[in-house]
Amino acid sequence: MTFGARMLKTGIAVTLALYISMWLHLSSPVIAAVAAIFAMQPSIYRSWRYFLDQLQTNTLGAVLALIAGLVFSNEPIAVGLVCIIVIMICLKLKMGDTIGLTLVTVIVVMEASGQWQFALTRFSLSLIGIVSAFLINILLFPPKPKVQFTASIQTTFDQMSLLMRTAISDEIKENIFRDKKRALEDSIKSLSDKYKLLEEEQKKMKRASFSQNRHLVVYKQMLNTLRKGREVLDAVEEHYFQSERTEETDRMFDHQLEKLIKLHEHVLLKFEDNLKPNSVETCQLLQESEEFVKDVLRYSAEQPESRLRLSIVASTMYDYGYQLERLNRLVEHYHKSDDDEALWLSWLKK
């Protein structure tokens, strides 16, 4: 885990919640601090959604706890039963993310044993923490999923490029290769999480514009292409070195991987408008993808025992090339300012 804005904002939100609690002369300000920690979210949309959900579930939990406190006092069995009921209600309302903090509210309110003023103070502390986290999250270094996503795309591609260019030549030490491949898998998973945040922010927080939808289509395909690239590495690791092959075969596969990763690099450069549209070299690389598969099939016919494993590797490489070609076409449409909104929306749903 690396130090980031969210860690810093969590600390500031806790500090703010504690200061507000002390300024209002409320006892047990630690409850506000705990609520602030729970309420810090990775995007503005999730912060707003979490704020609304917590407002509902905390109010409901506090009311149930107050009633239970009046009837049963703060008996441990009663506290446990109320917690179970609150969990069931939160799950029924599809607000599972709010369960943790809501249970904290239930426990501290039931501690008051029906004293409504004391219970109200405890409930207010929870709200102070939630509001503090919400305000800090939107005012101080507000989350920018788009910026984070685009920066991570290049970093993840660089990781994959190194592995792809050395997968067949087997130049990197095996333990180093495994560590770097594991890091690549973590990066793709993190990238997928960032895309979900970006999609939520644009689709649910506000009506997404046509330009934003076009960005989402391209970003989604970028993510899909990286996943296919990782599948190529998996196939090489699981099948390629277990097959019978010649030095010519190694050169052929290594050369094709170099072409594919170079094409990937060109398409990313084109998206950033650093490359001429309809680059001749890019078009040539696309045309050569099918020729490679034909060469592998011809080799497989001459070496039947190697057909299955090499065909699996070749098929994953072909699929990666297909996704690259699709990404290339999307980028071409993007820079042509294609105004066919229905076309872009259909791509987004795929």
VENNOR-V893071 format. One record per helix or strand of 3 or more residues. SS is the DSSP state (H for helix, E for strand). FROM is the first residue (numbers start at 1). LEN is the number of residues. If there is no record, write none. Layout:
BEGIN
((SS | FROM | LEN) (SS | FROM | LEN))
END
This chain:
BEGIN
((H | 5 | 19) (H | 30 | 10) (H | 44 | 29) (H | 76 | 17) (H | 96 | 15) (H | 116 | 24) (H | 145 | 22) (H | 174 | 32) (H | 210 | 33) (H | 247 | 25) (H | 280 | 23) (H | 304 | 32) (H | 341 | 9))
END
